Amino acid sequence: MTTKVRSPKWILRLYVWSITDYIRDNPDDDVRRYRFARSLAALGRTESAKREYGNLLERDFRSADCHYELACVAIKAADDATAIQHLQNAITYSPDDADCLRLLAKLTD
C-alpha cells in the first residue's frame, strides 16, 4: 500500500486561514503578525507578505527580523537592490546577525 505524503504547505494554508480574522481584530499582536507574514511568504503570497512586514516596520522600523525577511522576499523577486537595502537596515539594528551578514556578502560579491 502506498501512502501519499501531503505537502506541508497545507498546514500553512490552514494557519493563514485560521488566523486572518485574529490578525484583523488584534493589530497590535506583533508576534502573530510576524508569523502570519512568514507564512504568507512561504506560500508565495509575496505581496501580502510585504504588506504585513511593512505594517510591522511602521510600528518598529528597527526590526532586524522584518528587514531580513523582506530581503528574502526581494531576492525571490530578483530585486537585489531592495534586498541589499533591507539587509543593510537589518545589520544596522542587529550587527552580529550571521544570516544577514552572509546573505549581504553573497549579494554584493
C-alpha positions in Angstrom: 0.0 0.0 0.0 1.3 3.4 -1.0 0.9 6.3 1.4 0.5 9.8 -0.1 2.6 12.4 1.6 0.9 15.7 1.8 2.7 18.9 1.2 3.5 20.8 4.4 2.0 23.9 2.6 -1.5 22.7 3.6 -0.6 23.4 7.2 0.5 26.9 6.3 -2.7 27.5 4.3 -4.8 26.3 7.3 -2.8 28.5 9.7 -3.2 31.6 7.4 -6.9 30.8 7.0 -7.4 30.4 10.8 -5.5 33.4 11.9 -6.6 36.0 9.3 -9.6 37.2 11.4 -7.5 37.3 14.6 -4.8 39.5 12.9 -7.5 41.9 11.7 -9.1 42.1 15.2 -5.7 42.3 17.1 -3.4 44.5 15.0 -1.1 45.0 18.0 0.0 41.4 18.3 3.3 41.7 16.5 4.5 38.2 17.2 1.5 36.6 15.5 1.5 39.2 12.7 5.2 38.3 12.1 4.4 34.6 11.9 1.5 35.4 9.6 3.8 37.3 7.3 6.3 34.5 7.2 3.6 32.0 6.4 2.3 34.2 3.6 5.8 34.5 2.1 6.3 30.7 2.4 3.1 30.2 0.4 4.3 32.5 -2.3 1.9 35.3 -1.4 4.7 37.8 -1.6 2.6 41.0 -2.0 0.5 40.1 1.1 3.7 39.2 3.0 5.4 42.5 2.0 2.3 44.4 3.2 2.4 42.6 6.6 6.1 43.1 7.1 5.6 46.8 6.1 2.9 47.1 8.8 5.3 45.7 11.3 8.0 48.1 10.2 5.7 51.0 10.6 5.3 50.0 14.3 9.1 49.3 14.8 11.4 50.2 11.9 14.3 48.7 13.8 13.0 45.2 13.5 16.0 43.4 12.0 13.9 40.2 11.5 11.4 42.1 9.3 14.1 43.7 7.3 15.8 40.3 6.8 12.5 38.6 5.8 11.8 41.5 3.3 15.3 40.9 1.9 14.4 37.3 1.3 11.2 38.2 -0.4 13.1 40.7 -2.6 15.6 38.1 -3.6 12.9 35.7 -4.7 11.6 38.5 -6.8 15.1 39.1 -8.3 15.2 42.6 -6.7 18.7 42.6 -5.4 18.8 46.4 -4.8 15.8 46.2 -2.4 17.3 43.1 -0.8 20.6 44.8 -0.1 18.8 47.9 1.3 16.8 45.7 3.8 19.9 43.7 4.7 21.9 46.9 5.4 19.0 48.1 7.6 18.9 44.7 9.4 22.6 44.8 10.1 22.4 48.4 11.4 19.9 47.2 14.1 21.5 43.7 14.6 25.2 44.0 13.6 26.1 40.4 14.7 23.4 38.6 12.7 25.3 36.0 10.8 22.5 35.2 8.4 22.2 38.9 7.4 26.0 39.3 7.0 26.3 36.1 5.0 23.4 37.0 2.6 24.7 40.5 2.1 28.1 39.3 1.3 26.6 36.8 -1.2 24.7 39.6 -2.9 27.5 42.1 -3.0 30.2 39.8 -4.3 
